[in-house]
Amino acid sequence: MSFRSPAKLRAAFFDVAMIILGGAMTAGLVHVIAILIIPLYASNDAYARLSHLGATNATILLPAADAAALSRSVRAAGLRSLGNFQAAL
């Protein structure tokens, strides 16, 4: 059996630790970049959903919501009842 010297073991441990640290930092950087890029690919964002209401940078008076409109929006969201809608909030 051949034993490694403590200096070689320390150097090997340092090399492995640096590889793991580099991999973790690279993965973190990739995740941050992905989170920042996702809105560029979103086609149904808030601006797209509200752009049909009127001109950009203009104040628009929205009609008052009634129970029927809330019911339609609940069905459109795929929720079965108002109780589930409130639970989702």
C-alpha positions, 0 to 999 in steps of 0.5 A: 500500500502506498500512502500519499503525503499530507501535502498531496492530499491537501492539494488534491482536496483543494483541487476538488473543492475548487472544481465544486466551487467553480461548478456551483458558481457557474450554475448560479450564474446560469440560473440568474441569467435565465431568470433575467431573460425569461421576461423577454420570451413571455408573450402573455405578459401584463403589457400584452394583456392590457394593450388592447384597452387603449393607448400607451402612457394614457390614463384609462378608466376601467368599467366597474367589475360585477359578479358576472365578470368575476365569475367569468374571470374565475372560470377563465383562470380554471378555478371551480369556485370563488372559494378556490379563487380566494384560496389561490390568492 
